[in-house]
Amino acid sequence: MSETYQSKRERRQRMLEALPVGLREHVSLRNVEAVAALSVQAQMRILEAIQAGLTRLPRAIEQLRTNPETSVADLLNPPAPAEAIVPIQSDPSSISKDVADQIQECFPDMPRVSAEALADAEVMQVVRSVAETHGQVFKSSHIKTDFVMLTLYGLIRQTLERLEEIIEETPALRQAFEQTNEWRKEKTC
């Protein structure tokens, strides 16, 4: 059973009242659950930062969740996130290998040399790009963040729906998928 707006508000109000006295007046009901989940030490650090001029509470909460020892100075002027400074690098040979593996999964009779040549061909550039991005998705330290996951999941579902529409509208693709599905059924039986 889902929680009603009123019961959620009452629960958050109780959480707010359980916070240290000086902190209560600075935490909105929207942020109270995140603040309440922090240690008392981290809650006091947020209070110190607020008294020193902190205005971005969600970012400070996230920093303290990651490192409860974060200084007030770092809460006021957070360092740039490491992921923004150093992009995730992928090994091109590993990407080509992954694409060749997938080609052989889809076309099991294709020789490995042919699959590797096709994986490196210009026509497969978009596939290599998607494979690279696919690898980066799971290397991200933010993948389990609700905003990231829900948005990413929605984009992938839209992509899958569009691909399925193209397959349905193209007889040659439909036939190729039907043959691949028959092969997959035989392989798993």
Buried (B, 14 or more C-beta within 10 A) or exposed (E): EEEEEEEEEEBBEEBBEEBEEEBBEBBEEEBBBBBBEBEEEBBBBBBBBBEEEBEEBEEBBBBBBEEEEBEBEBBBEBEEEEEEEEEBEBEEEEBBBBBBBBBBEBBEEBEEEBBBBBBBEEEBEEBBEEBBEEBBEEEEEEEEEEEBEEEBEEEEEEEEEEEEEEBEEEEEEEEBBEEBEEBEEEEEE
